[in-house]
């Protein structure tokens, strides 16, 4: 199996698990590229999609912290690359829950116990747990890789 065919298979599996199809394809194209860096034109040609579609996929991946965007000096061309912290690990090191927790905490004050408040409070507890545990998982992963 080539890197390109493996990337396509992994992208298909990510999409089957609920990750948006084109962002999965763009992400895996970057993963299997020789340098981990590609331009919009290269992604568009390689995936057989429009530059606008690539732009939307990159925007989605950027929000997740899975890609970095740079401009080629002296041009208007964008170059997309993988972040210094691998994209799969960035889910462990980024605090994605603070704004959600603030919203929940603010709203929970107005709800009475025994209503939707109980379900929403459990949701908040779960995201507090994730926020506390994710950095610990990252540290365990790094320690295991270094050993």
N, C-alpha and C positions, 0 to 999 in steps of 0.2 A: 504494500500500500504506500502510495506517495504521501508526502506531507500535505499536498493540496487535497487529495481524496480523503485523507484523515480529517483535515479541517472541515471539509464538506459534511462528513459523517457526524462529527461532533456538533457542528452547527445545526444539523437536522435533529439531533438528539436534544440539544438545548431548546429548540423550537417545540419539539414534542412535549417537553417538560414545562412549557408556558413562556419561555423567553421569546420576545418578538423575533420573527424569522430573519428579516434583513439585518437588524443589529447583530444577531448571532452570526450571520454570514460574514459581515464586516469584521467583527471581532476575531473570528477564526482565520480570516484571510490575513489579518495582521499577525496573528500567532504563528502561522506557518510560513510567512514571508521570510526571506533570508535575513533581513535586518530588523524586522518588527516595525518597519516604517513604510508607509505607502502614501501616495498622493490621491486626491479625489479621482483624478483621471484614471489612475491605475486600478483603484477599487471599482470604479464604474465599468471599465473595460473587462476586468477580471471576473466580475460578478454578473455582467450583462444587464446592468440596471442604469437608470439615469443618474446624472450627477446630483439632481435634486433628491433622489431617493437616498443616495449615499450621505448627503448633507443631513437629512432627517435621522438616519441611523447613527451618524456621528454625534448629533445633538443628544440623542437618547443615551448613547454610551458615555458621553462626556458628563452628563448629569450623574451617572452612576460612578464616575471616577475610573472607568475602564479604559479610556483613551486620553491622550494629550493632543492638543492642536497647536501647531506652530506655523508661522508664515515663512516661506523661503525668502531670505533677505533679497531685497531688490525686485521682488515680484509680488503678485497678488495670490500666488498659489499657496494652498494649504498643504501641510504634511501632517499626517496622522501617525501617532506612534503609541506604543504601549507605555504605561506609567512605570516609574522606577520601582514602586511596590507593585508586584504582579496584580493584575486586575482581580484575580480570584481571591487574593489576600486583602484587597482594598475593602472588601465587604466586612472584614474583621476589624479594620483600624479606623474606619470613619464613623463618627457618631451621627447616625441618620435618624435618631429617635427623639432628639431634644425638642424640636418644634412640635412633633406629634404629641409628646408627653405634656408639653405646656398647654396645648389645646385641650387635651383630655382633662388635665388637672383643673383648668379654668372652667370647663363645662361641668365637671363632676360636682363642683360646689353648688350648682343650681338644681341638681337632681336629688330626689329623695331615695333613701335606701329601699330595696325591695322592688325597684323599677329597673329600667335599662341601666341604671347607675351601677348595679352589681356586675353586669357583663362588661361594661365599659371600664370599671375599676380593675377587673381581672385583666382586661386587655392592656391597660396601663402598667399593671404589675409585670406582665409578660415582657413588655418592651423595656422596662427598667432592668429586668433580669438579663435580657439580651445585651443591653448597653453595658452592663457590668461584666458579662462573660466574654463578649467578643474580643476585647483586647487581651484577655487571658489566653484565649485560643490562639491568637496571633503569636504571643510569646512562646507558647508550647510548640507551635509549628516551627518558629525560628530556632528554638533550642534543639529540636529534633533534627532539623536540617544541618545545624552546625556540628552536631555530634557525629 
